[in-house]
Amino acid sequence: MTDWRQRGACLSLNPDVFFSEGRPFREAKEACASCQVLIPCTFDALRVSGVGYQAGMSGVERDRVRRWDRQQRGLETGGRPRKAAS
């Protein structure tokens, strides 16, 4: 079976569109929106810290998802359960 990375919509694009400092990632967003391997790409993008546009998200957006995930799993409190709201 072929690695999912070989089926990404991004393969046909110039890599510079994913690392455009200060410019919108319009081309990258369009490619990700139509990509057949967005789900495995998202898992990979959230697993590793990286720069640029990956899995339909900017670096800031990926950081927000990671932070939300840690909060949901109680990891933002050092692994201790959060206090219940009164």
NUGUKOL-683760 format. One record per atom (N, C-alpha, C, O): residue in three letters; x, y, z. Coordinates in steps of 0.05 Angstrom, whole numbers. Layout:
NUGUKOL-683760
<pt rest="ala" u="X" v="Y" w="Z"/>
...
This chain:
NUGUKOL-683760
<pt rest="met" u="17" v="-24" w="0"/>
<pt rest="met" u="0" v="0" w="0"/>
<pt rest="met" u="18" v="25" w="0"/>
<pt rest="met" u="39" v="26" w="13"/>
<pt rest="thr" u="9" v="45" w="-14"/>
<pt rest="thr" u="24" v="70" w="-16"/>
<pt rest="thr" u="20" v="87" w="9"/>
<pt rest="thr" u="-1" v="87" w="21"/>
<pt rest="asp" u="42" v="100" w="17"/>
<pt rest="asp" u="41" v="118" w="39"/>
<pt rest="asp" u="21" v="140" w="33"/>
<pt rest="asp" u="20" v="150" w="10"/>
<pt rest="trp" u="5" v="149" w="52"/>
<pt rest="trp" u="-16" v="169" w="48"/>
<pt rest="trp" u="-3" v="195" w="37"/>
<pt rest="trp" u="-16" v="210" w="23"/>
<pt rest="arg" u="22" v="201" w="45"/>
<pt rest="arg" u="35" v="226" w="36"/>
<pt rest="arg" u="38" v="227" w="6"/>
<pt rest="arg" u="39" v="249" w="-6"/>
<pt rest="gln" u="38" v="204" w="-7"/>
<pt rest="gln" u="41" v="203" w="-36"/>
<pt rest="gln" u="15" v="209" w="-51"/>
<pt rest="gln" u="15" v="212" w="-75"/>
<pt rest="arg" u="-7" v="212" w="-36"/>
<pt rest="arg" u="-33" v="217" w="-48"/>
<pt rest="arg" u="-43" v="245" w="-41"/>
<pt rest="arg" u="-66" v="252" w="-48"/>
<pt rest="gly" u="-27" v="262" w="-28"/>
<pt rest="gly" u="-35" v="288" w="-19"/>
<pt rest="gly" u="-38" v="307" w="-43"/>
<pt rest="gly" u="-24" v="307" w="-62"/>
<pt rest="ala" u="-58" v="325" w="-40"/>
<pt rest="ala" u="-63" v="345" w="-61"/>
<pt rest="ala" u="-40" v="365" w="-62"/>
<pt rest="ala" u="-37" v="379" w="-82"/>
<pt rest="cys" u="-24" v="366" w="-41"/>
<pt rest="cys" u="-2" v="385" w="-40"/>
<pt rest="cys" u="22" v="377" w="-58"/>
<pt rest="cys" u="40" v="393" w="-63"/>
<pt rest="leu" u="23" v="352" w="-67"/>
<pt rest="leu" u="46" v="343" w="-83"/>
<pt rest="leu" u="50" v="359" w="-108"/>
<pt rest="leu" u="73" v="362" w="-118"/>
<pt rest="ser" u="29" v="369" w="-119"/>
<pt rest="ser" u="31" v="383" w="-145"/>
<pt rest="ser" u="37" v="413" w="-141"/>
<pt rest="ser" u="41" v="427" w="-161"/>
<pt rest="leu" u="39" v="422" w="-116"/>
<pt rest="leu" u="44" v="451" w="-111"/>
<pt rest="leu" u="73" v="457" w="-105"/>
<pt rest="leu" u="87" v="439" w="-95"/>
<pt rest="asn" u="81" v="481" w="-110"/>
<pt rest="asn" u="107" v="490" w="-102"/>
<pt rest="asn" u="107" v="491" w="-71"/>
<pt rest="asn" u="89" v="504" w="-59"/>
<pt rest="pro" u="126" v="479" w="-58"/>
<pt rest="pro" u="127" v="479" w="-28"/>
<pt rest="pro" u="127" v="507" w="-16"/>
<pt rest="pro" u="119" v="510" w="7"/>
<pt rest="asp" u="135" v="527" w="-31"/>
<pt rest="asp" u="136" v="554" w="-20"/>
<pt rest="asp" u="108" v="564" w="-12"/>
<pt rest="asp" u="106" v="582" w="5"/>
<pt rest="val" u="87" v="554" w="-24"/>
<pt rest="val" u="60" v="563" w="-17"/>
<pt rest="val" u="52" v="555" w="11"/>
<pt rest="val" u="33" v="567" w="23"/>
<pt rest="phe" u="66" v="536" w="23"/>
<pt rest="phe" u="61" v="527" w="51"/>
<pt rest="phe" u="78" v="542" w="71"/>
<pt rest="phe" u="74" v="539" w="95"/>
<pt rest="phe" u="97" v="557" w="62"/>
<pt rest="phe" u="115" v="572" w="80"/>
<pt rest="phe" u="118" v="601" w="71"/>
<pt rest="phe" u="140" v="611" w="70"/>
<pt rest="ser" u="95" v="614" w="66"/>
<pt rest="ser" u="96" v="641" w="57"/>
<pt rest="ser" u="93" v="661" w="81"/>
<pt rest="ser" u="71" v="666" w="90"/>
<pt rest="glu" u="115" v="671" w="90"/>
<pt rest="glu" u="115" v="690" w="112"/>
<pt rest="glu" u="99" v="715" w="106"/>
<pt rest="glu" u="104" v="728" w="85"/>
<pt rest="gly" u="80" v="721" w="123"/>
<pt rest="gly" u="66" v="746" w="120"/>
<pt rest="gly" u="45" v="747" w="97"/>
<pt rest="gly" u="32" v="768" w="94"/>
<pt rest="arg" u="42" v="726" w="83"/>
<pt rest="arg" u="22" v="725" w="61"/>
<pt rest="arg" u="1" v="704" w="68"/>
<pt rest="arg" u="7" v="685" w="82"/>
<pt rest="pro" u="-23" v="708" w="58"/>
<pt rest="pro" u="-43" v="688" w="63"/>
<pt rest="pro" u="-36" v="662" w="49"/>
<pt rest="pro" u="-23" v="661" w="28"/>
<pt rest="phe" u="-46" v="640" w="60"/>
<pt rest="phe" u="-40" v="614" w="49"/>
<pt rest="phe" u="-63" v="605" w="31"/>
<pt rest="phe" u="-71" v="582" w="32"/>
<pt rest="arg" u="-73" v="622" w="14"/>
<pt rest="arg" u="-96" v="616" w="-3"/>
<pt rest="arg" u="-93" v="591" w="-19"/>
<pt rest="arg" u="-111" v="574" w="-18"/>
<pt rest="glu" u="-71" v="588" w="-33"/>
<pt rest="glu" u="-66" v="564" w="-50"/>
<pt rest="glu" u="-65" v="539" w="-33"/>
<pt rest="glu" u="-76" v="518" w="-40"/>
<pt rest="ala" u="-51" v="541" w="-10"/>
<pt rest="ala" u="-49" v="518" w="7"/>
<pt rest="ala" u="-76" v="510" w="19"/>
<pt rest="ala" u="-83" v="487" w="21"/>
<pt rest="lys" u="-92" v="530" w="27"/>
<pt rest="lys" u="-118" v="525" w="38"/>
<pt rest="lys" u="-136" v="510" w="18"/>
<pt rest="lys" u="-150" v="491" w="25"/>
<pt rest="glu" u="-135" v="519" w="-7"/>
<pt rest="glu" u="-151" v="507" w="-28"/>
<pt rest="glu" u="-143" v="478" w="-32"/>
<pt rest="glu" u="-160" v="461" w="-36"/>
<pt rest="ala" u="-117" v="473" w="-32"/>
<pt rest="ala" u="-107" v="445" w="-36"/>
<pt rest="ala" u="-116" v="427" w="-13"/>
<pt rest="ala" u="-125" v="405" w="-17"/>
<pt rest="cys" u="-113" v="437" w="12"/>
<pt rest="cys" u="-121" v="421" w="35"/>
<pt rest="cys" u="-151" v="416" w="36"/>
<pt rest="cys" u="-160" v="394" w="44"/>
<pt rest="ala" u="-167" v="436" w="27"/>
<pt rest="ala" u="-196" v="433" w="28"/>
<pt rest="ala" u="-206" v="410" w="10"/>
<pt rest="ala" u="-226" v="398" w="16"/>
<pt rest="ser" u="-191" v="405" w="-11"/>
<pt rest="ser" u="-200" v="384" w="-30"/>
<pt rest="ser" u="-183" v="358" w="-27"/>
<pt rest="ser" u="-186" v="340" w="-44"/>
<pt rest="cys" u="-166" v="356" w="-7"/>
<pt rest="cys" u="-148" v="334" w="-5"/>
<pt rest="cys" u="-161" v="309" w="6"/>
<pt rest="cys" u="-176" v="310" w="25"/>
<pt rest="gln" u="-155" v="287" w="-7"/>
<pt rest="gln" u="-166" v="261" w="1"/>
<pt rest="gln" u="-152" v="249" w="26"/>
<pt rest="gln" u="-162" v="229" w="37"/>
<pt rest="val" u="-130" v="260" w="34"/>
<pt rest="val" u="-116" v="249" w="57"/>
<pt rest="val" u="-113" v="269" w="80"/>
<pt rest="val" u="-94" v="269" w="95"/>
<pt rest="leu" u="-133" v="287" w="82"/>
<pt rest="leu" u="-132" v="308" w="102"/>
<pt rest="leu" u="-132" v="296" w="131"/>
<pt rest="leu" u="-118" v="307" w="148"/>
<pt rest="ile" u="-147" v="275" w="136"/>
<pt rest="ile" u="-148" v="264" w="163"/>
<pt rest="ile" u="-121" v="253" w="172"/>
<pt rest="ile" u="-111" v="262" w="194"/>
<pt rest="pro" u="-107" v="236" w="157"/>
<pt rest="pro" u="-81" v="227" w="167"/>
<pt rest="pro" u="-61" v="250" w="168"/>
<pt rest="pro" u="-43" v="250" w="185"/>
<pt rest="cys" u="-64" v="269" w="150"/>
<pt rest="cys" u="-46" v="292" w="149"/>
<pt rest="cys" u="-50" v="308" w="175"/>
<pt rest="cys" u="-30" v="318" w="186"/>
<pt rest="thr" u="-75" v="311" w="183"/>
<pt rest="thr" u="-81" v="326" w="208"/>
<pt rest="thr" u="-68" v="313" w="232"/>
<pt rest="thr" u="-56" v="326" w="248"/>
<pt rest="phe" u="-71" v="287" w="235"/>
<pt rest="phe" u="-59" v="272" w="257"/>
<pt rest="phe" u="-29" v="276" w="257"/>
<pt rest="phe" u="-17" v="281" w="278"/>
<pt rest="asp" u="-16" v="275" w="233"/>
<pt rest="asp" u="12" v="279" w="231"/>
<pt rest="asp" u="20" v="307" w="238"/>
<pt rest="asp" u="40" v="312" w="253"/>
<pt rest="ala" u="5" v="327" w="228"/>
<pt rest="ala" u="12" v="355" w="233"/>
<pt rest="ala" u="9" v="362" w="263"/>
<pt rest="ala" u="24" v="379" w="273"/>
<pt rest="leu" u="-10" v="349" w="277"/>
<pt rest="leu" u="-13" v="355" w="305"/>
<pt rest="leu" u="7" v="340" w="323"/>
<pt rest="leu" u="12" v="348" w="345"/>
<pt rest="arg" u="18" v="319" w="312"/>
<pt rest="arg" u="37" v="303" w="327"/>
<pt rest="arg" u="64" v="316" w="328"/>
<pt rest="arg" u="78" v="314" w="349"/>
<pt rest="val" u="72" v="329" w="307"/>
<pt rest="val" u="98" v="342" w="306"/>
<pt rest="val" u="95" v="372" w="305"/>
<pt rest="val" u="76" v="383" w="293"/>
<pt rest="ser" u="113" v="386" w="317"/>
<pt rest="ser" u="113" v="415" w="315"/>
<pt rest="ser" u="126" v="423" w="289"/>
<pt rest="ser" u="148" v="414" w="283"/>
<pt rest="gly" u="114" v="440" w="275"/>
<pt rest="gly" u="125" v="448" w="250"/>
<pt rest="gly" u="116" v="477" w="243"/>
<pt rest="gly" u="99" v="488" w="256"/>
<pt rest="val" u="129" v="487" w="224"/>
<pt rest="val" u="122" v="514" w="215"/>
<pt rest="val" u="107" v="512" w="188"/>
<pt rest="val" u="107" v="492" w="175"/>
<pt rest="gly" u="95" v="534" w="181"/>
<pt rest="gly" u="81" v="535" w="155"/>
<pt rest="gly" u="53" v="524" w="158"/>
<pt rest="gly" u="42" v="520" w="180"/>
<pt rest="tyr" u="41" v="520" w="135"/>
<pt rest="tyr" u="13" v="512" w="133"/>
<pt rest="tyr" u="12" v="482" w="129"/>
<pt rest="tyr" u="23" v="472" w="109"/>
<pt rest="gln" u="-2" v="467" w="147"/>
<pt rest="gln" u="-3" v="438" w="145"/>
<pt rest="gln" u="-32" v="430" w="152"/>
<pt rest="gln" u="-44" v="441" w="170"/>
<pt rest="ala" u="-42" v="411" w="138"/>
<pt rest="ala" u="-68" v="399" w="144"/>
<pt rest="ala" u="-91" v="419" w="146"/>
<pt rest="ala" u="-108" v="417" w="163"/>
<pt rest="gly" u="-89" v="440" w="130"/>
<pt rest="gly" u="-110" v="460" w="130"/>
<pt rest="gly" u="-108" v="480" w="153"/>
<pt rest="gly" u="-127" v="495" w="158"/>
<pt rest="met" u="-85" v="480" w="166"/>
<pt rest="met" u="-82" v="498" w="189"/>
<pt rest="met" u="-55" v="512" w="189"/>
<pt rest="met" u="-35" v="501" w="181"/>
<pt rest="ser" u="-55" v="536" w="199"/>
<pt rest="ser" u="-30" v="551" w="203"/>
<pt rest="ser" u="-17" v="540" w="229"/>
<pt rest="ser" u="-30" v="525" w="244"/>
<pt rest="gly" u="7" v="548" w="235"/>
<pt rest="gly" u="20" v="540" w="259"/>
<pt rest="gly" u="5" v="549" w="284"/>
<pt rest="gly" u="3" v="534" w="303"/>
<pt rest="val" u="-6" v="573" w="283"/>
<pt rest="val" u="-21" v="583" w="306"/>
<pt rest="val" u="-47" v="567" w="310"/>
<pt rest="val" u="-54" v="560" w="332"/>
<pt rest="glu" u="-60" v="560" w="288"/>
<pt rest="glu" u="-84" v="543" w="290"/>
<pt rest="glu" u="-78" v="516" w="301"/>
<pt rest="glu" u="-93" v="505" w="317"/>
<pt rest="arg" u="-56" v="504" w="292"/>
<pt rest="arg" u="-48" v="477" w="303"/>
<pt rest="arg" u="-42" v="479" w="333"/>
<pt rest="arg" u="-49" v="461" w="348"/>
<pt rest="asp" u="-29" v="501" w="341"/>
<pt rest="asp" u="-23" v="505" w="370"/>
<pt rest="asp" u="-49" v="506" w="386"/>
<pt rest="asp" u="-51" v="496" w="408"/>
<pt rest="arg" u="-69" v="520" w="375"/>
<pt rest="arg" u="-95" v="522" w="389"/>
<pt rest="arg" u="-108" v="495" w="392"/>
<pt rest="arg" u="-119" v="489" w="413"/>
<pt rest="val" u="-107" v="479" w="371"/>
<pt rest="val" u="-119" v="452" w="372"/>
<pt rest="val" u="-104" v="435" w="393"/>
<pt rest="val" u="-117" v="421" w="409"/>
<pt rest="arg" u="-78" v="436" w="393"/>
<pt rest="arg" u="-62" v="421" w="413"/>
<pt rest="arg" u="-69" v="430" w="442"/>
<pt rest="arg" u="-73" v="413" w="459"/>
<pt rest="arg" u="-71" v="456" w="446"/>
<pt rest="arg" u="-78" v="467" w="472"/>
<pt rest="arg" u="-106" v="458" w="481"/>
<pt rest="arg" u="-110" v="449" w="503"/>
<pt rest="trp" u="-125" v="459" w="462"/>
<pt rest="trp" u="-152" v="450" w="468"/>
<pt rest="trp" u="-152" v="420" w="476"/>
<pt rest="trp" u="-165" v="412" w="495"/>
<pt rest="asp" u="-137" v="404" w="460"/>
<pt rest="asp" u="-135" v="375" w="466"/>
<pt rest="asp" u="-123" v="370" w="494"/>
<pt rest="asp" u="-134" v="353" w="508"/>
<pt rest="arg" u="-102" v="384" w="501"/>
<pt rest="arg" u="-90" v="381" w="527"/>
<pt rest="arg" u="-110" v="388" w="549"/>
<pt rest="arg" u="-112" v="375" w="569"/>
<pt rest="gln" u="-125" v="410" w="545"/>
<pt rest="gln" u="-144" v="419" w="564"/>
<pt rest="gln" u="-166" v="398" w="568"/>
<pt rest="gln" u="-175" v="392" w="590"/>
<pt rest="gln" u="-176" v="386" w="546"/>
<pt rest="gln" u="-197" v="366" w="547"/>
<pt rest="gln" u="-188" v="341" w="561"/>
<pt rest="gln" u="-204" v="328" w="575"/>
<pt rest="arg" u="-163" v="335" w="559"/>
<pt rest="arg" u="-152" v="311" w="572"/>
<pt rest="arg" u="-141" v="317" w="600"/>
<pt rest="arg" u="-130" v="299" w="613"/>
<pt rest="gly" u="-143" v="342" w="609"/>
<pt rest="gly" u="-134" v="349" w="636"/>
<pt rest="gly" u="-104" v="353" w="638"/>
<pt rest="gly" u="-94" v="353" w="660"/>
<pt rest="leu" u="-91" v="355" w="616"/>
<pt rest="leu" u="-62" v="357" w="617"/>
<pt rest="leu" u="-52" v="385" w="623"/>
<pt rest="leu" u="-29" v="389" w="630"/>
<pt rest="glu" u="-69" v="405" w="620"/>
<pt rest="glu" u="-61" v="432" w="625"/>
<pt rest="glu" u="-57" v="437" w="655"/>
<pt rest="glu" u="-45" v="456" w="664"/>
<pt rest="thr" u="-68" v="419" w="671"/>
<pt rest="thr" u="-65" v="421" w="700"/>
<pt rest="thr" u="-44" v="402" w="711"/>
<pt rest="thr" u="-44" v="395" w="735"/>
<pt rest="gly" u="-26" v="394" w="694"/>
<pt rest="gly" u="-4" v="376" w="703"/>
<pt rest="gly" u="-14" v="348" w="706"/>
<pt rest="gly" u="-2" v="332" w="721"/>
<pt rest="gly" u="-36" v="341" w="693"/>
<pt rest="gly" u="-47" v="314" w="695"/>
<pt rest="gly" u="-67" v="311" w="718"/>
<pt rest="gly" u="-80" v="290" w="720"/>
<pt rest="arg" u="-69" v="331" w="735"/>
<pt rest="arg" u="-88" v="330" w="757"/>
<pt rest="arg" u="-116" v="336" w="746"/>
<pt rest="arg" u="-118" v="353" w="729"/>
<pt rest="pro" u="-137" v="323" w="757"/>
<pt rest="pro" u="-164" v="330" w="748"/>
<pt rest="pro" u="-170" v="359" w="754"/>
<pt rest="pro" u="-162" v="370" w="775"/>
<pt rest="arg" u="-184" v="372" w="736"/>
<pt rest="arg" u="-193" v="399" w="741"/>
<pt rest="arg" u="-215" v="399" w="762"/>
<pt rest="arg" u="-231" v="381" w="764"/>
<pt rest="lys" u="-216" v="421" w="777"/>
<pt rest="lys" u="-238" v="424" w="797"/>
<pt rest="lys" u="-264" v="428" w="782"/>
<pt rest="lys" u="-265" v="442" w="762"/>
<pt rest="ala" u="-285" v="416" w="792"/>
<pt rest="ala" u="-311" v="419" w="781"/>
<pt rest="ala" u="-321" v="447" w="786"/>
<pt rest="ala" u="-317" v="458" w="808"/>
<pt rest="ala" u="-335" v="458" w="767"/>
<pt rest="ala" u="-346" v="485" w="771"/>
<pt rest="ala" u="-369" v="483" w="791"/>
<pt rest="ala" u="-385" v="465" w="790"/>
<pt rest="ser" u="-370" v="503" w="809"/>
<pt rest="ser" u="-391" v="502" w="829"/>
<pt rest="ser" u="-415" v="519" w="821"/>
<pt rest="ser" u="-434" v="521" w="836"/>
